Structure formats: structure tokens, C-alpha cells
Amino acid sequence: MEFAELIRTPKLDGVQLYEQLRRESIDGTLCITGHHLILSTRKEGARELWLLLQNVDIVERKPCIVNNVLEGGIITLKCKDLRIIQLRINSPQEYFNISDSIEQLSNLEETKKLYPFFYIPMYNVMQDGHTEYTIETEYAKLLATDEWRLTTVNQDFKLCPTYGARLLVQKSISDEQIIQSAAFRDGGRFPLLAYKHTNGAVLLRCAQPLAGPGVKRSRADEAILNSLVEPGGKKGCIFDTWGKTKSTNTEIEPHYPQWRVLSRPIGSLSSISSLLDSFVKLMEACNDVVISSDRWLSRLESSCWLSYVLNAMNVSCVVAQCLALEGVPVVVHGGKGLDIPLIVTSVTQIILNPDCRTIKGLQALIEREWLQAGYPFSTRHKHSCYTPSSQRHKTSSATFVLFLDCVFQLYHQFPCSFEFDSRYLIVLFEHSYSSQYGTFLGDSERERAELRVRERTTSLWSYINRPEVIDTLLNPMYVPNAAVIWPSVAPISIVLWSEAYTRWVIDQSVLRTSRDRMLGIVSEERELEKKVKKLRRELADLQQEYARLKLQELMLLSDEGGTEEDDADVSDTSLGTHCTAVGTRWTDRTTCSPSPLLP
């Protein structure tokens, strides 16, 4: 089906636009294209609305009926970036045409028809973000050792559809053992390296063991894990982040005697869509601006969102302690290994690795732990918090949003240790749901290869890493911190990410003013630092000049036949005998005795 068949009314005058935080409506001309909804007043300098239709989560209609006659109505667009926009259409026929077109164009099933495949950047792409963070470059140091190697056992994606074609594995483990371990794990997601700490302790992620009477153990899987533990040394830790339900399974400890199996669920999740249900309740509370404070706090608590954030932070801290303080290997799994384990391994790395607290470091982390690890962005982000549960897929979730919220909590507690601030996280949040870039398209590397995303789309990283863009995302308070950051996981330390969740209902101008003042102070500080450095250089030059003149004076005195005692007295700076010129005569500040006239 062509876009033209879905656009019944491409242009309509006299449309009224209502937005949150704006008391007055905007009258303008509405245009609908294959990918955008545009509303313009056609006035010089006036604000225009450009809405990517993929950003629309749900379309709600409210007909306007007067004396049993339909006179148009209000179309409410609830967006995946959490905005709510209303359009007032006065014509009944155009009201239905426009609402139907928006609904169909915002739910295109064929990925190749999405905007990233049509978008042409209006700037020169200096670096290809699609190839910026390959497995060879990210794990170059490990590949240079005798412990790790790249395998192509999954090059046809048949062993594990959600893993990449090239995988980093231990050299001591054969491809046959990998195949057997994949058969033991849900979805073929066998234990795979996520991170190696500076002390040598490694972090792995995988799916849970398959449940069933015919699947009890895998010696190949046991060999993969045991190869990471020193015989007779400390036991490694296996963290089950999902918890015990009818559909879950975990390792049997007698089969893994060198490992401790720990259950650390982040909450009572009946399914992965439970996270989205929690996010729905959170946004319902945030959008209700007339609710009482007591009622709002009650709804915030009942959403359980902050509890999930707290628990995810807590588990990540425990994993980080095992790696950094105990120096033992850690395996993280839970369910199919596509959601909660990725949050834990990612947050753990941000805690331990200062590189992950930079703009490009976080990009590399998202590539390794989410894109290359097979997080199904297209499936999970098909719907967001405004789509009713009866109309959305059960595989929709808010896992990546929960991860970004955890990163925000770390930034909030350590505001000087991150090169970026909350604005960068909001950019990632928005583009993960709808974007003109192809970075978050597809559910796996296999799907992106089939869609030829690298060849046919532009990477989000290519856009962000442009100097004029990256400068707008920098944290003015940033001071590189090579140390591990240990966050507080006390309930009182977890805060609502208001910059993301309430930015469309609460005026953020005070925050922008504070940021501008901060930038001004930092800019002034940098100018003062430059002046201090300049003055220090001038002082150093003057000290050198003074030392040169002092030496010249001593040489003159020596040429005039001064005694050794006189020379010693003149050169004894430890007694504070500094000479200064008065006219053509030198005098000693300490003794005030005249010195011979200079020739």
C-alpha cells in the first residue's frame, strides 16, 4: 500500500492546535505526509509543529455534536515521547479523514516504510556511527591476550537468533561446547562476556536454563562457567534477576559446585509487560496536575516504578561489589535474558567503568549490551504508556526506559562524574521510540542485516557526535573521575526523573535558567583560570629575569675584586638580603649599607 492511499486529506486550513503548558491555541494549516504531521501558522518567525507520525502512541477521538449534528471534533494524539497534543477539526468529514490517516500512518507494520529509510541528512556525515563500535574495536585489548577469541559459530544466526554473527568467547572453550551450551539455554543465549574489570573479574550474561524433565544439565555449559573460576578459589556468583515463577528455571547448585546461585529479582513481574504497566501508572500520576499531594504520592507508590528503579540499582551494586571487591566472576540471567539482565550488566559497568560515563562511552555500552546483545527495540517499543493494555502487544515493555532512569539516578547522585547530563538521556529515550535514524531499528543484528540498516540509514551516533550537537549535551560540572562510584540505594536516595516524565506538564524554564546560570559561572571560571595561568607564566618569566639580574650582579661584584665574605653576604638569600636599585646605586634592604656604584 502506498502512502498516498492512506492520506485522504493531505492539507487542511483552520486547524486549532492545543498543547500542554500552553494556555492559548494555535490556528494554522495542517499538512500530512507519509511520515510527518506538520502544523504551521505561515507567519514569519512563528512556531511550527513537526511531529514524526511514528511518535504517535495512540489516537483518541472526541466528536463535537451540537443538536444531534456532528460538527467535527477533537483528535488527541498521545505520543511516545510523553507529549499530549490536541487538534480541533471543524469539518466532520475531515475530522474522520485526518484521524484515520494518522492512526494508520503511525502503525505501519512494514519496517522498510519507516522514516529512517527515507531520511537524507542535511549535513556531512563525518563518521559512520553504524561501524563506530564493532566487537573487534570494543574488545581489542582482550583479543590481544591468550584468553579470548572471536568465533563465527553463529554467523548464520541459527545457533542464537538474538546474538550477533561474531562473538567473543574463551579460547579454552570449543565451538562444539558453545553449541551444546546454547541448546541448554532459553533462546540459545549461552553465557557471553559483558565486561572484564581491571582486577580480572569477568561479568557474563545469558538466558535461564531451559525448564523441562528432559533438560537437567549441560556439561558444556558447566565447563564454560568453570573455566572462569580458579580451582580451590572463591566461588563465582550466578544472579537470577527474574525470581521464581512457573515459567522460570535456574542452575542446580550440585552441578555448579564452584558457583553460588543467588535469587535477586527486581520485583514481582508476571511478564515483561508488567514493567510497561508500571510505567503507565507512573505517567497517569504525572499527567494529573489537579490531584492532591497525598493522592499523588499514593499513586506514585502504587505504580511501583521507583521500586523497580531501586531494586535494579540494588542488584547492580551487589554485582559490582562481587566484581570489584571480592574479585569473583559473575553471571547474570533472568527469563529469556533479553531485559532485566541487560539493565543489571549495563548499570554495573557504569558504576565500575569511568569510560561508560562519557557520551561516547555510553553509546558504546548501548551498542554492546543492548543492540549487539539482541534487545528487541522494535518489539518492545511498538507501543508505549498511552496505548491501553487491551490494544498493545504483550511483548511491549519499558525495559530501556528503566535502564535510562537508573543512569539518571547515578547522574543525580554523582553530578560531576558524568560527561553528559539528563538531556542526553532524554535524547536516547525519544529516539529509541521514534527517530529519523536507524540505530534502534529491528530486534536484533540479524534483522538489521536483513534490512540493510547500515547501508540504507544514518546512525544516531553520527548525528550526536557532531561537535555542534555534542556540545549541547555536555555536563558543565563534569570532572573526570577514574574511581568506582558507589551509589546510595536507600529509598530516600531515589528521586523522580521529572525532567523526562513531567516536562510536558510542568514548566521547565526555571531549570533552563539554572542551567544557563551554571554555564555562565563555569564559563567565567574558565576565563579566570586562563588569567591565572597567564599570570603564573608572567610570574615565572619575572622570576627568571630576577635570577638573571642577580647572577649578573654577582658577576660584576666578583670582577671588581670583592672579597669572598662580601660575595657570600650578597648571595645569602636565605637571610633575606635582596638588593634593589635606587637611581644608579644598589642598596641592601636588610643592612641599608651602600654598595659600590655600577660602572
N, C-alpha and C positions, 0 to 999 in steps of 0.2 A: 504493500500500500504506500502511495506517495504522500508526502506531507500536504500537498495541495488538497487532497481528498479529505483531510482532517480539519482543514481551515475553512470553515463556512463563511466566516466574517473576518477578513484579514484586516479591516480598518473600520474604526467607528469613532465619530466625534461625540463630544458632550458626555464623556465618561467621568464620573467622580471617583477619586481615589481617597480612601481613608486609611491612615496608618496609626499604629500605636505611638504614643507620645506626641502626636500632632493634633491639636485641637481643631484646626480648620482643614477642610477637604481641599483637594486639588482638582480643578477641572482641566481636562486635556483630551488629546486624541489617543486612542488605544490602537496599537498595532500588534498583530500576532504573526510570528514567523514559525518556521519549523522547530526552533529551539528556544525562542525568546518571547516574552511578553514585554512590550515597550509602551510606556505612557509618557507623553510629552505635552507641555503647555505651548510649545512652539514660540516661547519667549526667550530673548537673549539673556543668558546667564541663569535662567530658571532651572530648577532641579528636574531631572528626568529619572524615571524608574526603568531599569533594565533588569528583568528577572529571568534567570535561566529556568525554563519550564521543568527541567529535571529536579529543580529545587522544591517544587510543589509536592507536599506530602499528601494532602487531601483537599478536595474541592467541596465546599459546603454551599448550598443554595437556600436563599430565603426570599421567596416570591413576595412581591408587593401587590396586594389585592385591595382594590377600592371599589365598593359597591358591587362586589362579586365579579369585578373585571380585573384581569391581570394587567398591571402596568409596569412590567419589568420586574426588577428585584435586585437583591444584593448578593454578589458572589464573594464568598470568603475563602481566601487562599491561605492555608496554614502550611508553612514552609519547613523544610528540614533544617534550615539554619535558625529555627525557632521563631521567626517572624510571623506575624498575622497581618494580612493585607485584605482590605475590602474594596470591591468595585461596585459602584452603583450604576446599573444599566436601566435606562428608561423605556427601552423598546422590548416588548415581550419576546419577539422572535429573536432579536439579537441577544437577549438575556440567555436563552437556551442555546443558541449557536455558540456563543463565546464560552459558556461554562462547559459544554460538551467538548469543544476543541481543546481547552486547557486540560480537561481530565484525560483525554486520550493522548495528547502530546506529552503529558507528564508521566505517562505509564507505558512508554514504548518498551516492548519486550525484546526487540532485536538490538543487541548491544551495538552493532555496527552503525545504527542510525543515530546514536547519541552524539552530542555536540563535539566531543574531543576529536572525532574523526573528520569533522568539517572545519575545525578551528585552525586559522592561519595566524601565527603570532606576528604582530606589527613591530617586532624588534629582532635584532640579530641574536640568534642563539649561540652564545659563546662556548657553552659546554653542554654536552648531551647528558641530562640527568638520568636517562634510562640506563646508561652504561657507566655511570659515575661510581656506583657501589657494587661491584661484582664480587663474587665469592673469592676470586683469586686476589683481588686487592684488599679485601677486608680481612682475610686470614693469611696474608702474605708471610707474616712472622712465624705463624705456626707451620705453614707449609715448608718453611726453610729448615725445620727441625726434623729429627728422625722419628717423631711420634705420630704425625698426622699426614694424611694423604687425601687426594681428591679421587672419588670414584664416580664412574658413569653407569653404575648398576641400574640407575633409574632414568636413563636417558630417553626411554620411550614412555615414561610416566606410568608404566603398568605396575611397577612394584608398589608405588605410593603416588596416587594421583595428585596429592596436595603438596608433595615435596618438589624441589627443583630437579633439574636434569643432572647437575653436578653437585655432589655432596662431600662434606669434609668428615672423614671417619678416621679411627685409629689405624695405624699401619699394621698393628698386630692382629687386626680383625679382617677376615677374608670376606669377599663379596658373597660367598655362599652362606656364611654366618649372618650377614645382613639380611639376606633373603629369608632365612628361617626366622630371624627376629621380627621382620616385618609381618610375617604370617601369624605371629603371636600377638601383635598389637592391633588395636582398632584402627581401621583405615590404612594399615601398613605403616603407620607413623612410629618407626622404631626409634630408640634413643639417639638423639643427634645433638652435637655440640652447639651451645648457645654462647658460652663465654668462658674464658680462662683467666683467672685472677693472677695478679702479679706474684703471688706465692705458689702458683702452680695448681691450685684447686680449680676444678672444672665444674661448669654448670651445664646440664643437659636437659632437654625437654622431649616429651614423647606423648603418645596416647596411652590410655589404660590398657592392661591386658584384656584380651577377648574373654568374655564370660561364656560358660557352657561346660557341660560334662565332658566333652571330648577334648577340651583345651585346658590343661592343667599347668604345664610348664614348658619352657623352651630353654634348652641348654645353651643354644647360641645366644639368646638374649641375656642369660646369666653370664656368659663369657664376656659379652660386650661391657656389662657393668662391672664385673670383677676385674677387668683389665685396668680399671681406673683406681682400684683400691690396692694399697700396698699390703702384702700378706703379713698378718700379725699386727698391722697398724690400726689406726682409728677406723671405725665403721663409717661408711658413707651414709647419706640420708636420702630417702625417697619420700617426696611430699605428694600426697594425694589431695588436690585442691578442690575436688568436687564433693566429696563426702559419700556416705553410704546410702545408696538407693537401690531399687530393684534392678536397675539397668547398669549399675557400676560394678567395677571389679578392681582388685589391686593385687600386688605381688604377695605370694605366700612366703612368709619370712624364713621357714626352714630351707627353701630353695635359694634364698639370698642371704646366707649367714653373715656375709660381710657388710650387710646393709641394715639400717633401721628404717622401718616403714612407718611414716607419720601421717595422720589424717589432719589436714589443715584447710577445711573448706572455708570459702569467704562468705558463705551464707547458705540458707536452706533453699537451694534452687531446684525446682521441679523440672525445669527445662531451661535452655539457654535464652528463651524468650522472656523468662522471668526478669532478667535484667532490664529489658525494654519496658515491661510492665511497671517496674520500679521507677524508671525514668519518666514514664507517662504521669505517674502520680506526683513526681517531683515538679514537672512542668505545669501541671494543673494548679499546684500550690503557688508557684512563682508567677503565674499569669493572673491570679486572683488578687487584684490590687485593693479591693474593698474589704477583704477579710480581716477579722480582728487578729491581734498579735497572738493571743492564746490559741485560736483556731489554726492560724498559720503554722505555728510551731508544732501543733499536734499533727497536722497534715504532712509537714516536713518529716517528722519522726515516722509516721505510718508508711511513708514511701520507701523507707529502708535504704535509700540511695547512699546517704552518708555512712550508714553501717557497712555497706559493701565497700565503699572507699576505705574506711577504717580497717576492715578486715584484710583487704588486698594489700594495704600498706604494711599491716602487721606481719602477714605471711612473707612478704618480700624482705622485711627487715630480718626475720628469723633465717631465711635462706642466705641473706648477705652475711649474717653472723657466722653461719656454718662455714661459708667460704673464706671469709677474711680472718676470723678469729680462731676457728677450730682448724681451718685448713683442710677440710674434708670435701670430697666430691658430692655434688647434689644432683638429683634427678627430680624434675617437676613434671607431673602429669595430672590429668583430670578429664574424665569423659573422653571425647574424641581428640583432645589435645589441641583444639583449634581456638580456644577462647581464654579461659582463666589462666592456663599455664603461660600463655603469651604475655598476659599482664604481669604475672609474677616475675618471669625471667627478664622482662624489659625494665620494670621498676628496680629490680635488683641491680641491674647493670648501671642504671643512673645513680644509684646510691654509691656504688663502688668505683665506677669508672668516670673520671672527670671529663673525658672526651665526649661522653654522651650528654653532657650539659651544655654543649655548644650547638649552634644552629645546624652545622653540617654533621656533627656527631649524632644529633637526634635523627636527622634524615637517614644516616647510615644504619642506626638502630631500627628504625621503622622498616627499612629495606630488609634487614636480616631477620628480624623477629616477627614481622607481620606479612610483608609482601612475599619474600622468598620462602617464608615458613608456611605459606598457604592459608593465611586468614582470608575467608571468603567475603571480601568487601562488598561485592555486588549483591550477594545474597543477604548478608546481614544488614546492609544499608538500603535495601529496596524500599523499606518503609521506616519511618521514624516515629516520634512520640505522639503525633496527632492522628495517625491512622487508627481507627478502632480495632480492637483485637480480633473482631469477627471478620475484618476485611484484609488483614495482613497475613503474610506467611508466618508459620510457626518458627521458621529459621531466622527471622529478623531478630536483631539484638542490638544492644548498646555497649558492646564489649570495648570497642575502641574509644568511645566516649569516656567510659570508666577509667581506661588507661590514661587518657589525657587529663582527667580530673586528678588522678594520683600524681601525675607530673606537676600539675598546678600546686598541689599540697606541698610537694618538695620545694618548689619555687617560692611559695609563700613563707615557708619556714627558713629557707636559705636564699633570700633575695639577691645576695651579692655573688652567689656561686654559679649562676646561670647566665650564659651569654645572651639569652633571649628572655622575653617576658611573656605575659599572658596573651598578648596579641598574636604571637607566633602560634600558640596552641589553638587559638580560635581559628586562625587561617587553616590549620591542619584539620580541625573539626569540620569546617564548612566544605573544604574541597574533598574530604573523604565521602561526603554525601552527594554533592553535585559540583561539577567542575568542567572547565574547558580543557583541562589537561588529562592525560591518560594514565597517570600514575596509579590511581586507585581503581582502575577498571578490572573487571574479571574477578574470579575467585581463586586463581592460582597462577603459577608461572606457565602451566600448560595452556590454560585458556588465553593468557596474554600472548603466548607464542602463536596460537591458532588465529587470534585476531590481528596479529602483526602489530601490536601496540607500539613497539619500539620504532618501527618504520613509519607508521601512519599517524602517530600523535606526538604531541610535545609533552615533555615531563614537567611536573610541578616544580621539581628541584631546579630545572633550567631557568624558570621564572624567578623563584625566590632568591637564588644565588647571584642574581644581577646586583651590582653594587647599589644602584638607586633603590632597589627593593629591600635588600637585606639590611640596609642602614635604618629603615623604618621599623625593623623588628628587634633591634639591638636593645639590650638592657643597659641603661646608662649607669647603673650601680655595679656592673659586673667587674669582679676582680678574680682572675683565675685562681682556682683552689684545687690543688692536686690531692687533697686529703679525702678520705671517705666521709660522707655526710650521713650522720645517724639521725633520722627524723624522730620526733616525738609521735607516738601512736596513742597517746592519751585521747579520749573522746573530745576533751576541750580543745585539743590542738587542730581538729578537723573543722574546716570552715566551708561555707557555701561558695562555690565558684560563681559569684554574682556577675562578674564581667561577661561570662558566657550565657548564664541562664536567665538573667534579668535585664540584659542590655536593651531589650526592645520595650520594656515596661517601666524601667527606672532610668531617669536622665543620668547619663554618664559624663556630663560636661564637667562636673567637679573633678572627676577622675582625670579627665583630659587636661584640665587646668593644673592639677597637681603634677601630672607628668611633664607638662611644659615648664613648670617652675623647676622641677627636678633637672630637666635638661639644661635650663638656664644656669642653675647652680653648678652643675657638672662642667658646662662649657666655661663658666667663669673660673672654676678651679683649674681647668686645663690651661687657661691663659695665664693664671698666676703661676702654675708650675713652669711654664715656658719662661716667664720672667725670672723666676728663682734660678732656673738653670743658666739663663743668660748672665745674671748677677754673679753666680758662682764661677762661671767662666771668666768674667771680668776680674773677680777677686783673685782667681788663680793666676791670671796674667799680671796683676799688680804685685802679687807675692813673688813671682818670678823676676819682675823688674826690680823690686826691692832687693832681692837676693843678689841680682847682678850689680846694682849700685853699691851694695855693702861690700861685695868682693872687690869692686874697683877701688873703693876707699881703702881697704886693707892693703891692696897692692900699692897704692900711692904712698901710704904711710911707710910701707916697707922700703920703697925706693928712696924716701927721704931719710933713711937711717934710723928709724925709730927702734927703741930697744925691744927686746923680746918681752919684757914685762909690760911695756906700753901696748905692744901688739896683743898680748894676752888680755889686757884690760879692755881694749877696744872690741876684741872679738868675743868677749864673755857675755853672750846674750842671755845666759841663764840668770845673770844678775839684773837684767832689765836695762842694760846700758845701750839705748838706741839713740843714734845721732840724727839730728835734723838740721837742715840748712837754714841759716839766718843771714840773708844777704849773701856775702861771699865767704862767710865764716861758719864752721861747723861747731856746734856745742853739744855737750853730753847732757842729756836730760837728767841723769842721776847726779852727776857731780857738778854740773854747770861750769866746768873748767874750760877755758878756751883751748881750742885745738889750732894747730898751725894753719895759716892761710893756704888755700889751694892755689897753685900756680896759675 
